[in-house]
Amino acid sequence: MQPFKFHSGIAAFVNRVNVDTDAIIPKQFLRKIEKVGFGKHLFHEWRYSDYEGTRENPDFILNQEPYRKATVLLARDNFGCGSSREHAPWALGDFGFRLIIAPSFADIFYNNCVKNGILLAQLKSQEVDEIFTFVEKNKGAVISADLPAQTVTAGGKTYSFAIDAFNKECLLKGLDGIGWTLQFQDKIAAYENKIKNQYPWLSRG
């Protein structure tokens, strides 16, 4: 997983509340277990005017320049609600998003994003309103995030966000659950050998 420390990128926005994981990546695209290839299906039913995804909806922001290259997403309350599908952050990450800003996120979605190297910055509703005003008035506006300082900068203003210390460390080091566990591989091996010596019958067969 790619570490996250600092990031600056073009900000796209989805001005809707309660955007669920089925809107982020519809159920018919959940047939793969690899993390790549889902970006083309991100917000599928909003991006395309046909089921097959061959005709773009020109009114949807990700089909417009310069937002096709957006890496920051500005959203509203309860972003990522719905099912627990990890494909949602896979699709967002595969498209190129590394930072999502909103007043609130669904808990499972939040944790899934952390495990996939995407920073979710939860700001106050008034602060998100200010950033929306900035990006809507300035096409192609760039937003920056500084994870060590826990700040987001947009339109010349800096906003602070809170993050759990463990999640912060995992993002900074680029560690998912498996990566975090492998840090302690020597201790795990020592414990396994200890148990094998103390209770040899457990390893027979």
Rosetta blueprint (number, residue, H / E / L):
1 M L
2 Q L
3 P L
4 F L
5 K L
6 F E
7 H E
8 S E
9 G E
10 I E
11 A E
12 A E
13 F E
14 V L
15 N L
16 R L
17 V L
18 N L
19 V L
20 D E
21 T H
22 D H
23 A H
24 I H
25 I L
26 P L
27 K H
28 Q H
29 F H
30 L L
31 R L
32 K L
33 I L
34 E L
35 K L
36 V L
37 G L
38 F L
39 G H
40 K H
41 H H
42 L L
43 F L
44 H H
45 E H
46 W H
47 R H
48 Y E
49 S L
50 D L
51 Y L
52 E L
53 G L
54 T L
55 R L
56 E E
57 N L
58 P L
59 D L
60 F L
61 I H
62 L H
63 N H
64 Q L
65 E L
66 P L
67 Y H
68 R H
69 K H
70 A L
71 T L
72 V E
73 L E
74 L E
75 A L
76 R L
77 D L
78 N L
79 F E
80 G L
81 C E
82 G L
83 S L
84 S L
85 R L
86 E L
87 H H
88 A H
89 P H
90 W H
91 A H
92 L H
93 G H
94 D H
95 F H
96 G L
97 F L
98 R L
99 L E
100 I E
101 I E
102 A E
103 P L
104 S L
105 F E
106 A L
107 D H
108 I H
109 F H
110 Y H
111 N H
112 N H
113 C H
114 V H
115 K L
116 N L
117 G L
118 I L
119 L E
120 L E
121 A E
122 Q E
123 L L
124 K L
125 S H
126 Q H
127 E H
128 V H
129 D H
130 E H
131 I H
132 F H
133 T H
134 F H
135 V H
136 E H
137 K H
138 N L
139 K L
140 G L
141 A L
142 V E
143 I E
144 S E
145 A E
146 D E
147 L L
148 P L
149 A L
150 Q L
151 T E
152 V E
153 T E
154 A E
155 G L
156 G L
157 K E
158 T E
159 Y E
160 S E
161 F L
162 A L
163 I L
164 D L
165 A H
166 F H
167 N H
168 K H
169 E H
170 C H
171 L H
172 L H
173 K H
174 G L
175 L L
176 D L
177 G H
178 I H
179 G H
180 W H
181 T H
182 L H
183 Q L
184 F L
185 Q H
186 D H
187 K H
188 I H
189 A H
190 A H
191 Y H
192 E H
193 N H
194 K H
195 I H
196 K H
197 N H
198 Q H
199 Y L
200 P H
201 W H
202 L H
203 S H
204 R L
205 G L
